[in-house]
Amino acid sequence: MLKYIIRRLAMLIPVLLGVSLITFSLIHLIPGDPARSMLGEKASQQQLELLREEMGLNDPFIVQYGRFLGHIAQGDLGTSIQKKKISLHS
């Protein structure tokens, strides 16, 4: 019985990785720009680029996914795009 439980728990790891990869991929496929959503329509191109760089949105997909997994492993689920207050006067 113990072997069965250990085997099932071991199979949980690839399943969770697969689900996280699918979820992360779907979020990237959704149209729209998170920086534009956070700063609003009145933001300048320079402000958008600075925020994209700060958030790591300019990095390749695999780098973003690796960072995402690292944060999840630490219990950090990120900052809500809707709740974060960004000043346009930067």
C-alpha positions as a LaTeX table, in Angstrom:
\begin{tabular}{lrrr}
\hline
Residue & $x$ (\AA) & $y$ (\AA) & $z$ (\AA) \\
\hline
Met1 & 0.00 & 0.00 & 0.00 \\
Leu2 & 2.86 & 2.38 & 0.82 \\
Lys3 & 4.47 & 1.70 & $-2.59$ \\
Tyr4 & 1.18 & 2.56 & $-4.28$ \\
Ile5 & 0.90 & 5.89 & $-2.44$ \\
Ile6 & 4.52 & 6.80 & $-3.21$ \\
Arg7 & 4.03 & 5.92 & $-6.88$ \\
Arg8 & 0.87 & 8.03 & $-7.09$ \\
Leu9 & 2.57 & 10.98 & $-5.42$ \\
Ala10 & 5.51 & 10.66 & $-7.82$ \\
Met11 & 3.10 & 10.73 & $-10.78$ \\
Leu12 & 1.57 & 13.92 & $-9.39$ \\
Ile13 & 4.72 & 15.93 & $-10.20$ \\
Pro14 & 4.60 & 15.58 & $-14.03$ \\
Val15 & 0.84 & 16.14 & $-13.99$ \\
Leu16 & 1.23 & 19.40 & $-12.06$ \\
Leu17 & 4.06 & 20.52 & $-14.36$ \\
Gly18 & 1.90 & 19.74 & $-17.40$ \\
Val19 & $-1.08$ & 21.64 & $-16.01$ \\
Ser20 & 1.12 & 24.62 & $-15.12$ \\
Leu21 & 2.65 & 24.65 & $-18.62$ \\
Ile22 & $-0.77$ & 24.53 & $-20.29$ \\
Thr23 & $-2.13$ & 27.26 & $-18.01$ \\
Phe24 & 0.93 & 29.48 & $-18.51$ \\
Ser25 & 0.72 & 28.97 & $-22.29$ \\
Leu26 & $-2.98$ & 29.85 & $-22.39$ \\
Ile27 & $-2.35$ & 33.04 & $-20.42$ \\
His28 & 0.25 & 34.06 & $-23.03$ \\
Leu29 & $-2.16$ & 33.33 & $-25.89$ \\
Ile30 & $-4.83$ & 35.68 & $-24.54$ \\
Pro31 & $-4.85$ & 38.88 & $-26.58$ \\
Gly32 & $-3.91$ & 42.10 & $-24.83$ \\
Asp33 & $-0.95$ & 43.68 & $-23.15$ \\
Pro34 & $-0.61$ & 43.37 & $-19.36$ \\
Ala35 & 1.45 & 46.57 & $-19.22$ \\
Arg36 & $-1.25$ & 48.48 & $-21.11$ \\
Ser37 & $-3.90$ & 47.06 & $-18.76$ \\
Met38 & $-1.94$ & 48.17 & $-15.70$ \\
Leu39 & $-1.00$ & 51.65 & $-16.91$ \\
Gly40 & $-4.09$ & 52.51 & $-18.93$ \\
Glu41 & $-4.56$ & 54.04 & $-22.34$ \\
Lys42 & $-2.82$ & 57.32 & $-21.45$ \\
Ala43 & 0.55 & 55.70 & $-20.77$ \\
Ser44 & 3.45 & 56.67 & $-22.98$ \\
Gln45 & 5.41 & 54.11 & $-24.99$ \\
Gln46 & 8.42 & 54.68 & $-22.73$ \\
Gln47 & 6.37 & 53.93 & $-19.60$ \\
Leu48 & 5.02 & 50.76 & $-21.21$ \\
Glu49 & 8.51 & 49.58 & $-22.16$ \\
Leu50 & 9.85 & 50.28 & $-18.65$ \\
Leu51 & 7.03 & 48.28 & $-17.06$ \\
Arg52 & 7.44 & 45.41 & $-19.53$ \\
Glu53 & 11.14 & 45.27 & $-18.69$ \\
Glu54 & 10.47 & 45.46 & $-14.94$ \\
Met55 & 7.93 & 42.64 & $-15.14$ \\
Gly56 & 10.11 & 40.51 & $-17.42$ \\
Leu57 & 7.58 & 40.50 & $-20.25$ \\
Asn58 & 10.34 & 41.06 & $-22.82$ \\
Asp59 & 12.08 & 37.80 & $-21.84$ \\
Pro60 & 11.65 & 34.62 & $-23.92$ \\
Phe61 & 8.72 & 32.35 & $-23.04$ \\
Ile62 & 10.90 & 29.63 & $-21.49$ \\
Val63 & 12.66 & 32.16 & $-19.23$ \\
Gln64 & 9.31 & 33.56 & $-18.09$ \\
Tyr65 & 8.00 & 30.04 & $-17.43$ \\
Gly66 & 11.13 & 29.11 & $-15.44$ \\
Arg67 & 10.78 & 32.27 & $-13.35$ \\
Phe68 & 7.08 & 31.45 & $-12.86$ \\
Leu69 & 7.92 & 27.95 & $-11.59$ \\
Gly70 & 10.57 & 29.35 & $-9.26$ \\
His71 & 8.12 & 31.81 & $-7.76$ \\
Ile72 & 5.43 & 29.14 & $-7.40$ \\
Ala73 & 7.92 & 26.87 & $-5.60$ \\
Gln74 & 8.49 & 29.70 & $-3.12$ \\
Gly75 & 4.75 & 30.29 & $-2.65$ \\
Asp76 & 4.75 & 33.60 & $-4.55$ \\
Leu77 & 1.70 & 33.70 & $-6.80$ \\
Gly78 & 2.55 & 37.13 & $-8.22$ \\
Thr79 & 0.91 & 40.53 & $-8.31$ \\
Ser80 & $-2.58$ & 41.05 & $-9.62$ \\
Ile81 & $-2.64$ & 43.15 & $-12.77$ \\
Gln82 & $-5.90$ & 44.73 & $-11.63$ \\
Lys83 & $-4.86$ & 45.46 & $-8.03$ \\
Lys84 & $-1.37$ & 46.89 & $-8.63$ \\
Lys85 & $-1.35$ & 50.67 & $-8.65$ \\
Ile86 & 1.11 & 52.17 & $-11.12$ \\
Ser87 & 1.83 & 55.89 & $-11.28$ \\
Leu88 & 1.87 & 57.54 & $-14.70$ \\
His89 & 4.16 & 60.26 & $-13.33$ \\
Ser90 & 7.30 & 58.08 & $-13.22$ \\
\hline
\end{tabular}
